[in-house]
Amino acid sequence: MTATAGTPVRVGVFGLLGSGNLGNDGSLEALLGHLRADHPDAVVDALCGGPEAVTARFGIPATRLHWNRAEYRTASRAGAVAAKGLGKLVDVFRTASWVRRHDVVIVPGMGVLEATLPLRPWGFPYALFLLCASGRLLGTRVALVSVGAAEIRNRPTRALVRWSARLAAYRSYRDTQSRDAMRAMGVDTARDEVYPDLAFALPAPPAREPSGEPGPVCVGVMDFHGGNDDRARADEIYERYLDGTIRFVRTLAEEGRPIRLLTGDRCDATVVDAILDAVDSPLVTAAEPVSLADLMKEMAAADTVVAVRYHNLICALKTGTPVLALSYAAKSDALMARMGLGAYCHPAREVDADRLLEQFRTLEKASAALRRTLVERNLDAARQLDHQFTALAAAVFPAADRTHARQESR
């Protein structure tokens, strides 16, 4: 189905949006900003994890991603198992019905082609496969835009992800490792490009002017238990991460540094509570961000940031605030290297509080030079994302819409 002259282009957005993950919603916000600026007549709606939240915040109609409302709960009883099985069948028709109403469906950013956090094949990977297969069968262009990818060992998940990528009409990645991973999994990436994460297109508040005295430190936390391949030692990983973070926060508080704890997903609140219980100091407080804009506001007011979640790192980098990454995947290392801070990474699975403090102090000594570097890298990221949106429009938007956009710009 294709838009004709005088008919608004119909754009669908797809993903685990509105489900409490600030990074996912930030990617959607960046895409909607582009659509409203360059395709103002487009009719946009979503198929997503939290439709009520997406409609309330972004003002677009939204449909629930899964027919089974308990899709991401563990099913132990026979009735729950049967409901999940039925849901998989119903979702085939629900997804196809939604896809056929659109000219273009966009998956904005997010790590949709990776399994660096615990993931079951018949959850989101299956949903993404249904989307891309429906698009190919029904003639609706599906675009995976600045997405993250990683090699996947689990065979069912690997197969679903590989076929999703193959069936998409357009692919771009947020780092070269993602493109290399898809190539290694059997996807022809010869025409696929690499661009920065979509969140770099969001506006950022001005960074704090350092006073010369030690100032606030933001610590972004995560309910981190490792990835798909770490299930056997998930509790051990979590305890080591939490213990190292607590020791780090306690030391800074004892030195008189104000600490602001930040989350990136609603599930991270348990980690914040554990740190506040363990470190009894008025200098340690917690924010309740509901968007990447909230995170950037907090980080712009800080001297330094230490963070785990990928989009917490982006928020710090975007504001020009020096950041130390507690890295849980290659994507974090790649992001930090791309922005000139590759030396400031620490493994989230093996947090060593003493080593972390040493790296933190080195980061702070280099702060002035790193802030200058981040100004330059952010300008480059903005230019690359302009190219991304131009390439996306040329690849997947109907010719009638592109002609209208050119006429409007004259």
C-alpha positions in Angstrom: 0.0 0.0 0.0 1.5 3.4 -1.0 0.5 7.0 -0.4 -0.6 8.9 -3.5 -0.4 12.6 -4.2 -2.5 14.5 -1.7 -2.7 11.5 0.7 -0.8 11.8 4.0 1.9 9.2 4.4 1.0 6.7 7.1 3.9 5.9 9.5 3.9 3.3 12.2 6.5 3.1 15.0 7.2 -0.2 16.7 9.0 -1.4 19.8 9.1 -1.8 23.5 8.0 1.9 23.9 6.1 3.2 26.9 7.2 0.3 29.0 9.4 2.2 31.5 12.7 2.3 29.6 13.8 5.9 29.2 16.2 5.1 26.4 13.6 3.4 24.2 11.2 6.3 24.7 14.0 8.8 24.0 14.6 7.1 20.6 10.9 7.5 19.9 11.0 11.2 20.9 13.9 11.9 18.6 12.2 10.2 15.7 8.9 12.0 16.3 10.8 15.3 16.3 12.2 14.5 12.9 8.8 13.4 11.5 7.1 16.5 12.8 9.8 18.8 11.3 10.3 17.1 7.9 7.1 15.2 7.3 4.5 17.3 9.1 1.5 15.8 7.3 2.4 12.2 8.2 -0.2 10.3 10.2 1.7 8.5 13.0 0.7 5.7 15.4 2.5 3.0 17.4 2.4 -0.7 18.1 4.2 -0.9 21.4 4.6 -2.3 24.9 2.9 0.6 26.8 0.3 2.1 24.5 -1.4 4.2 27.2 1.9 5.8 28.2 2.9 6.5 24.6 -0.4 8.2 23.8 -0.3 10.2 27.0 3.2 11.5 26.5 3.6 11.7 22.8 0.0 12.3 21.7 -0.2 9.6 19.1 -2.6 6.6 18.9 -1.1 3.4 20.1 -1.9 -0.3 20.1 -0.7 -3.0 22.5 2.2 -5.0 21.1 1.0 -8.4 22.4 -2.5 -9.8 22.6 -1.6 -11.6 25.8 -1.2 -8.9 28.5 0.9 -11.3 30.6 3.4 -11.9 27.8 6.5 -11.0 29.9 5.4 -12.8 33.1 6.7 -16.3 33.8 4.0 -18.8 33.0 3.8 -21.8 35.3 0.2 -22.9 35.3 -1.4 -24.6 32.4 -3.8 -21.8 31.8 -1.1 -19.2 31.6 1.0 -21.4 29.2 -2.1 -21.9 27.0 -2.7 -18.2 26.9 0.8 -17.5 25.8 0.6 -20.1 23.1 -2.7 -18.7 21.9 -1.3 -15.2 22.0 1.5 -16.1 19.6 -1.1 -17.2 17.1 -3.3 -14.2 17.6 -0.4 -11.8 17.2 0.3 -13.1 13.7 -3.0 -11.7 12.5 -2.9 -8.6 14.8 0.6 -7.6 13.6 -0.3 -8.1 9.9 -3.5 -6.2 10.3 -1.6 -3.2 11.9 1.2 -3.3 9.4 -1.0 -3.3 6.3 -2.5 0.1 7.4 0.9 1.8 6.9 3.1 3.0 4.1 6.2 2.8 6.4 6.9 1.2 9.7 10.0 2.5 11.6 11.8 0.7 14.5 13.5 3.7 16.1 16.9 2.9 17.6 17.0 0.5 20.6 18.9 -2.8 20.9 16.4 -4.7 18.9 18.9 -7.1 17.3 20.9 -8.0 20.4 20.5 -10.1 23.5 23.0 -8.4 25.8 20.3 -8.5 28.5 18.2 -11.6 29.4 15.8 -12.3 26.5 13.5 -15.1 25.5 13.1 -15.9 21.7 9.3 -16.0 21.8 9.0 -12.6 23.4 10.3 -9.5 21.5 12.4 -11.3 18.9 9.3 -13.2 17.7 7.3 -9.9 17.6 10.0 -8.2 15.6 10.0 -11.2 13.1 6.3 -10.9 12.7 6.6 -7.2 12.0 9.3 -7.6 9.3 7.7 -10.7 7.7 4.3 -8.9 7.5 6.0 -5.9 5.9 7.6 -8.0 3.3 4.4 -9.9 2.5 2.1 -6.9 2.5 4.4 -4.4 0.7 4.9 -2.1 3.7 8.5 -0.8 4.1 10.0 -1.7 7.5 13.0 0.4 8.6 15.4 -0.5 11.4 16.9 2.9 12.2 20.2 3.3 14.1 19.5 0.0 15.9 21.9 -2.0 18.1 22.9 -5.6 17.3 25.2 -8.2 18.8 26.0 -11.8 17.9 23.5 -14.2 19.5 24.3 -17.7 20.6 20.8 -19.0 21.4 19.8 -20.6 18.1 16.0 -19.7 18.1 16.7 -16.1 19.0 19.6 -15.9 16.5 17.3 -17.2 13.7 14.5 -14.8 14.5 16.8 -11.8 14.6 18.6 -12.8 11.5 15.4 -13.2 9.5 14.0 -10.0 10.9 17.0 -8.1 9.6 16.9 -9.8 6.2 13.3 -9.0 5.7 13.5 -5.3 6.6 13.6 -2.8 3.7 16.1 -0.5 5.4 18.8 -1.0 8.1 21.2 1.2 9.8 23.2 0.7 13.0 24.3 2.8 15.9 27.9 1.4 15.8 30.2 -0.7 13.6 30.1 -3.6 16.0 26.4 -3.9 15.4 26.8 -4.1 11.6 29.7 -6.5 12.0 27.5 -8.7 14.2 24.7 -8.9 11.7 27.2 -9.7 8.9 28.6 -12.5 11.1 25.1 -13.9 11.6 24.5 -14.1 7.8 22.9 -10.8 6.9 24.2 -8.9 3.8 25.2 -5.5 5.2 26.9 -4.2 2.1 24.4 -1.3 1.8 23.9 -0.7 5.5 25.3 2.4 7.1 26.4 3.3 10.7 25.1 6.4 12.4 25.0 7.7 16.0 22.2 6.7 18.3 19.0 8.6 17.7 19.1 10.1 21.2 21.9 12.3 20.0 19.3 14.2 18.0 17.5 15.3 21.2 18.1 18.9 22.6 20.4 19.1 25.6 20.6 21.7 28.4 23.8 23.8 28.7 26.5 22.0 30.8 27.5 23.3 34.2 30.5 25.6 34.3 33.0 23.9 36.7 33.7 26.0 39.7 37.2 24.6 40.4 35.9 22.9 43.6 34.8 19.3 43.6 31.1 19.3 42.7 28.1 16.9 42.3 28.5 13.4 40.9 25.7 11.6 39.1 25.6 7.8 39.5 23.4 6.0 37.0 22.4 2.6 38.3 20.9 -0.5 36.8 19.1 -3.7 38.0 22.0 -5.6 36.4 22.2 -9.4 36.4 24.2 -10.0 33.3 23.0 -11.1 29.9 21.5 -14.2 28.2 24.8 -16.1 28.7 25.1 -15.2 32.4 21.9 -16.8 33.8 23.8 -19.4 35.9 25.7 -16.6 37.7 23.1 -13.8 37.6 22.8 -13.4 41.3 26.6 -13.4 41.8 27.0 -10.7 39.1 24.3 -8.5 40.7 25.8 -8.8 44.2 29.2 -7.9 42.9 27.9 -4.9 40.9 25.8 -3.7 43.8 28.6 -4.1 46.4 31.1 -2.3 44.2 28.7 0.6 43.6 27.9 0.9 47.2 31.5 1.1 48.2 32.2 3.7 45.5 29.2 5.9 46.6 30.1 5.6 50.3 33.7 6.7 49.6 32.7 9.8 47.7 30.1 10.7 50.3 32.7 10.4 53.0 34.8 12.8 51.0 32.0 15.3 51.0 30.8 14.9 47.4 27.1 15.2 46.7 25.8 12.1 44.9 22.7 12.0 42.8 21.4 8.5 42.0 19.7 8.1 38.6 17.7 5.3 37.0 17.0 4.5 33.3 14.2 2.0 33.8 11.5 1.6 36.4 13.1 -1.7 37.5 16.2 0.2 38.6 14.4 1.6 41.7 15.4 -1.5 43.7 19.1 -0.7 43.2 18.5 2.9 44.3 16.8 1.7 47.5 19.6 -0.7 48.3 22.2 2.0 48.0 20.3 4.5 50.1 19.8 1.8 52.8 23.5 1.0 52.8 24.9 4.6 52.6 23.4 6.7 55.4 24.3 10.2 54.3 22.4 13.3 53.4 24.8 13.8 50.6 23.3 10.8 48.7 19.9 11.6 47.1 17.9 10.0 44.3 16.1 11.6 41.3 13.0 10.2 39.6 13.6 10.9 35.9 10.7 10.2 33.5 12.6 11.1 30.3 16.0 11.5 28.8 15.5 15.2 29.1 15.2 14.7 32.9 18.4 12.7 32.9 20.2 15.3 30.9 19.1 18.1 33.2 20.6 16.2 36.2 23.8 15.3 34.4 24.3 18.8 33.0 24.4 20.0 36.6 27.1 17.5 37.6 30.9 17.6 37.5 31.1 14.0 36.5 28.9 11.0 35.8 29.3 7.3 36.4 26.7 5.2 34.7 25.8 1.7 33.4 22.8 2.0 31.1 23.6 2.8 27.5 21.3 5.8 27.3 22.5 7.1 30.6 25.9 7.3 29.0 24.5 9.0 25.9 22.8 11.6 28.1 26.1 12.4 29.9 28.0 12.6 26.6 25.3 14.7 25.0 25.5 17.3 27.8 29.3 17.3 27.5 29.7 16.0 31.0 32.7 13.6 31.5 31.4 10.1 32.2 32.9 6.8 33.3 31.1 3.8 31.9 30.3 0.7 33.9 30.3 -1.3 30.7 28.1 -4.4 30.3 28.3 -4.9 26.5 30.5 -4.0 23.6 28.0 -1.3 22.6 29.0 0.8 25.6 32.8 0.4 24.8 32.1 1.4 21.2 30.1 4.5 22.2 32.7 5.7 24.6 35.5 5.2 22.1 33.5 7.0 19.4 33.1 10.0 21.7 36.7 10.1 22.8 36.4 8.5 26.2 37.4 5.0 25.4 39.9 4.9 28.3 37.1 5.4 30.9 35.3 2.0 30.9 35.0 -0.4 33.8 33.4 -3.9 33.6 30.0 -4.0 35.1 30.3 -7.8 35.7 33.5 -7.4 37.7 33.2 -4.1 39.6 36.3 -3.4 41.6 35.6 -0.4 43.8 39.2 0.5 44.3 40.0 0.4 40.6 36.8 2.3 39.9 37.8 5.1 42.2 41.2 5.3 40.6 39.6 5.6 37.1 37.2 8.2 38.5 39.9 10.4 39.8 41.8 10.1 36.5 38.7 11.2 34.7 38.2 14.2 36.9 41.8 15.3 36.3 41.2 15.2 32.6 37.8 16.9 32.8 38.6 20.2 31.0 40.1 18.5 28.0 37.3 15.9 27.8 34.7 18.6 27.8 36.3 20.2 24.8 36.5 16.8 23.0 32.8 16.2 23.7 31.8 19.5 22.1 33.5 18.5 18.9 32.1 14.9 18.9 28.6 16.1 19.6 28.7 18.4 16.6 29.9 15.6 14.4 27.1 13.3 15.7 24.5 15.9 14.9 25.8 16.2 11.3 25.7 12.4 10.9 22.1 12.2 12.1 21.1 14.8 9.6 22.5 12.4 6.9 20.7 9.5 8.6 17.3 11.1 8.3 18.0 12.1 4.7 19.0 8.6 3.8 15.9 7.2 5.6 13.6 9.4 3.7 15.1 8.5 0.3 15.0 4.8 1.1 11.5 4.2 2.6 9.2 7.3 2.3 6.8 7.4 -0.6 7.8 9.6 -3.5 4.7 11.7 -3.1 5.7 12.6 0.5 9.2 13.5 -0.5 7.9 15.8 -3.3 5.6 17.5 -0.9 8.4 18.0 1.6 10.6 19.6 -1.1 7.8 21.9 -2.1 7.2 23.0 1.5 10.9 23.8 1.9 10.9 26.2 -1.1 
